[in-house]
Amino acid sequence: MALLITDECINCDVCEPECPNQAIFMGLEIYQIDPDKCTECVGHHAEPQCQIVCPVSCIPLDPDHVESREALEQKYQRLIRLAVEPAVTPVNAPVTAPLKAAA
């Protein structure tokens, strides 16, 4: 299950740099967590680092994004692959010539 930041957030800025998946970002009023990137630190740490550093304990589990440990591990593996794979141009992509300046 991903985590979420409640409206008790005081915008202290300590959680965002602790996230190894860059899932935490500043929303309109408070920090938010992208559930597609949150693995609860599975693959990186034994415990969610944002929960450990939060001074007001406003980062509970997100009941709208329930995931098993196995699902979190798979998400971690997917995120790692995306981070290390180079951008590849498909073999059948059309090749375009650079435009030449008019003489």
Secondary structure as UniProt FT lines:
FT   TURN            7..8
FT   HELIX           16..18
FT   TURN            20..21
FT   STRAND          24..26
FT   STRAND          31..33
FT   TURN            35..37
FT   TURN            40..44
FT   HELIX           49..53
FT   TURN            55..56
FT   TURN            63..64
FT   HELIX           69..84
FT   TURN            91..92
//
